[in-house]
């Protein structure tokens, strides 16, 4: 079947397509902040975070942490009114590590979000080394109310790169966390970063091939952003490393899609850091242009997800 028929207007298994097929309506994501920190910042396994992480802990677009979760939901919904006339949402806990905190605090935050009648899905971004038995039990209980998605920051399978970016855990920790989450029936979305310093295209495709063999339901493919006021920015100034042009990135992104298992839902194919912090690559700041060029590139090259999957 032609991919454009199979997945609507896209040539890949997009999150938008999956949501409409599953929930029969469009869902808008509300970025929330539970006030968590990270073991890579509080001294447990580090103090400076991952090398690329801003002070906002990847939650630069998240809601104001000083507000309660119900207030955050109200404010974020209000922001979406200019784009979205519906009333169905994904509650996305994005900033820092959202299973790293007192159980009672997390349970209150997640429950308040999930019991909002307009919230259809709870999505929680976290680390695979922050999933205790008590947290897993909480996630299982919440999943009995509404769907719960867990987003795990893997970034790469290569241990030398993981050490450089200060990820803070070895690959077997990810594998064990994935096994436990799937045993509970929770959907798992994996974060990867493309063009980390020192990684070749072959290295990046090895990460894709590895994830094809794992029991994951979604993936985020994120181009590395160099943000000001991060250790990566300081390193970039001292040791400039390769970052692709838009054309180079879209070409390799198409290769990744062709190699990716076709049932995996694509939650992201690019990204846009805060413009006030973005140092490189600057072309990513024009998100609309990037998305338009992406679709054009995929059509012209006859790209669709899974095209060469069996060749791996």
C-alpha positions in Angstrom: 0.0 0.0 0.0 1.3 3.5 -0.8 2.6 5.2 2.3 0.7 8.4 1.6 -2.5 6.4 1.7 -1.5 4.3 4.7 -0.5 7.3 6.9 -2.7 10.1 5.5 -0.8 13.0 4.1 2.5 12.0 5.7 5.0 9.4 4.4 5.6 8.1 7.9 3.7 6.9 10.9 3.2 10.3 12.4 1.9 11.0 15.9 -0.9 13.1 14.4 -2.0 10.1 12.3 -1.8 7.7 15.3 -3.8 10.0 17.5 -6.6 10.5 15.0 -6.8 6.7 14.3 -6.8 5.9 18.0 -8.8 8.7 19.6 -10.7 9.8 16.5 -9.9 13.5 17.1 -6.9 15.8 17.3 -5.2 16.1 20.7 -3.0 19.1 21.6 -0.1 18.7 23.9 0.1 20.8 27.1 3.6 21.1 28.5 3.5 20.9 32.3 6.0 21.2 35.1 5.9 19.1 38.2 8.8 20.9 39.9 11.2 17.9 39.6 14.9 18.0 39.5 17.3 15.4 38.0 19.9 12.9 39.5 22.3 14.4 37.0 22.0 17.7 38.7 21.4 17.1 42.4 24.7 15.2 42.9 23.3 11.7 42.8 25.1 10.9 39.5 26.2 14.5 38.5 25.8 18.2 39.2 25.8 19.9 35.8 23.2 17.8 33.9 23.7 16.4 30.5 26.2 18.4 28.4 23.5 19.7 26.1 20.8 20.4 28.7 19.7 24.0 29.4 18.9 25.3 32.8 15.2 24.6 32.0 16.0 20.8 31.9 14.6 20.4 28.4 11.4 22.1 29.6 12.1 25.5 28.3 8.5 25.6 26.8 6.9 24.1 29.9 4.4 25.9 32.1 5.3 28.0 35.1 6.3 25.7 38.0 5.0 28.3 40.5 1.4 27.4 39.4 -0.5 24.4 40.6 -1.2 21.7 38.0 -4.8 22.7 37.5 -3.7 26.3 37.0 -1.0 25.2 34.6 -3.6 23.3 32.6 -5.8 26.3 32.4 -3.1 28.6 31.3 -1.7 26.2 28.7 -5.2 25.6 27.3 -5.7 29.3 27.0 -2.5 29.6 25.0 -3.7 26.9 22.5 -7.0 28.7 21.7 -5.6 30.6 18.8 -4.5 27.3 17.2 -7.0 24.7 18.4 -10.8 24.9 18.8 -11.1 21.4 20.3 -11.1 20.4 24.0 -8.9 17.2 24.1 -5.3 17.2 25.3 -2.2 15.3 26.2 -0.8 16.3 29.6 3.0 16.3 29.0 5.3 16.5 32.0 8.4 17.6 30.2 10.9 19.5 32.4 13.8 17.6 34.0 13.1 14.0 35.3 9.5 13.5 36.0 9.6 10.3 38.0 12.4 11.7 40.3 10.8 13.2 43.4 8.7 12.3 46.4 6.1 9.7 45.5 3.2 11.7 47.1 4.1 14.8 45.2 4.3 13.0 41.8 1.1 11.1 42.5 -0.8 14.3 43.2 0.6 16.1 40.1 -0.1 13.2 37.7 -3.5 12.5 39.2 -4.6 16.1 38.9 -3.6 16.2 35.3 -5.1 12.8 34.4 -8.4 13.5 36.1 -9.0 16.7 34.1 -11.9 15.6 31.8 -10.3 17.2 28.8 -7.0 15.3 29.2 -7.0 12.0 27.2 -3.4 10.9 27.7 -0.7 11.4 30.4 2.8 11.6 28.9 5.8 11.6 31.3 9.4 12.3 30.3 12.0 10.7 32.5 15.2 8.7 32.8 15.4 4.9 32.8 17.4 5.0 36.0 14.5 6.7 37.9 11.8 4.1 37.8 11.6 2.5 41.3 9.2 -0.2 42.2 7.0 2.4 43.9 7.0 4.6 40.8 6.2 1.7 38.5 3.3 0.8 40.7 2.0 4.4 40.5 2.3 4.4 36.7 0.4 1.1 36.5 -2.4 2.5 38.7 -2.6 5.6 36.6 -2.8 3.7 33.4 -6.0 2.1 34.6 -7.6 5.5 34.4 -6.3 6.7 31.0 -3.4 5.9 28.7 0.1 6.6 30.1 3.1 7.2 27.8 6.6 7.1 29.2 9.3 9.0 27.3 12.8 7.7 28.0 15.9 9.8 27.2 18.3 7.3 25.5 20.0 9.7 22.9 22.5 7.0 21.7 23.5 3.4 22.2 27.2 4.2 22.0 28.8 4.2 25.5 31.7 6.6 24.6 29.2 9.2 23.4 27.0 8.6 26.4 30.0 9.3 28.6 30.8 12.4 26.7 27.3 13.8 27.0 27.2 12.8 30.7 24.0 10.6 30.3 24.8 9.0 33.6 23.7 5.4 33.1 24.8 2.4 30.9 22.7 0.8 28.2 21.6 -2.2 30.2 19.7 0.2 32.6 17.6 1.4 29.6 16.9 -2.2 28.6 15.8 -3.2 32.1 13.5 -0.2 32.4 12.0 -0.8 29.0 11.3 -4.4 30.0 9.5 -3.4 33.2 7.5 -0.7 31.6 6.3 -3.0 28.8 5.4 -5.7 31.3 2.9 -3.2 32.8 1.5 -2.5 29.3 2.8 1.1 29.2 3.7 2.7 25.9 7.3 3.7 25.6 8.7 6.6 23.5 12.5 6.8 23.1 14.4 10.1 22.7 17.4 10.0 20.3 19.7 12.8 19.3 21.3 12.9 15.9 24.7 14.4 15.1 26.1 14.1 18.6 29.9 15.0 18.5 32.0 12.2 17.2 29.2 10.1 15.9 29.2 9.1 12.2 26.0 8.4 10.2 26.8 4.7 10.6 26.9 5.2 14.4 23.5 6.9 14.3 22.0 4.2 12.1 23.3 1.6 14.6 21.1 3.3 17.3 18.1 3.1 14.9 18.8 -0.6 14.2 19.1 -1.3 17.9 15.7 0.4 18.6 14.1 -1.6 15.8 14.8 -4.7 17.8 13.3 -3.2 21.0 9.7 -3.3 22.2 9.2 0.4 21.8 6.0 2.2 20.5 7.4 5.6 19.6 10.5 7.6 18.9 11.7 11.1 18.8 14.5 12.0 16.4 16.0 15.2 17.5 18.8 17.1 15.8 21.4 18.2 18.3 21.0 21.9 19.3 23.8 23.9 20.8 22.1 26.2 23.4 23.8 29.1 25.1 24.6 28.8 28.8 25.3 25.0 28.5 28.5 23.1 28.7 28.0 21.9 25.2 28.1 25.6 24.1 31.4 26.2 25.8 32.8 23.0 24.2 31.5 24.1 20.8 33.3 27.4 21.1 36.6 25.7 21.9 36.2 22.7 19.7 33.8 23.4 16.8 32.2 20.1 15.6 30.2 19.3 12.6 26.5 20.2 12.4 24.6 19.6 9.2 23.0 22.1 6.9 19.2 21.8 6.6 19.7 19.9 3.3 22.2 17.5 4.8 20.0 16.8 7.8 16.8 16.2 5.8 18.7 13.8 3.5 20.0 11.8 6.5 16.6 12.0 8.2 15.1 10.3 5.2 17.6 7.5 5.4 16.7 7.0 9.1 13.0 6.8 8.2 13.6 4.3 5.5 15.5 2.1 8.0 13.0 2.5 10.9 10.4 -0.2 11.7 7.2 1.0 10.2 5.0 0.4 13.2 7.0 2.8 15.4 5.1 6.1 15.8 7.2 9.2 15.0 6.7 11.8 17.7 9.4 14.1 16.4 11.6 14.5 13.4 13.2 17.8 14.3 13.1 20.3 17.1 13.2 24.0 17.9 15.2 25.3 20.9 14.3 28.7 22.4 15.5 31.3 19.9 17.0 33.3 22.7 19.3 30.4 23.5 19.9 28.8 20.2 23.5 29.1 19.0 23.7 26.4 16.3 22.5 25.3 13.9 20.6 28.6 13.4 18.5 27.3 10.5 16.5 25.2 13.0 15.0 28.4 14.3 12.7 28.6 11.2 10.5 25.7 12.1 7.8 26.3 9.4 10.5 26.3 6.7 12.1 23.2 8.0 8.8 21.3 8.1 7.9 22.4 4.6 11.2 21.4 3.2 11.1 18.1 5.0 7.8 17.1 3.3 9.2 18.3 0.0 12.4 16.3 0.4 10.6 13.1 1.3 8.3 13.4 -1.7 11.1 14.2 -4.1 13.2 11.3 -2.9 10.2 8.9 -2.6 11.0 8.4 1.1 8.7 6.5 3.4 9.1 4.9 6.8 10.3 1.3 6.7 11.2 1.3 3.0 14.5 -0.5 3.7 13.7 -1.9 7.1 14.2 -5.5 6.1 17.7 -4.6 4.7 19.0 -4.0 8.2 
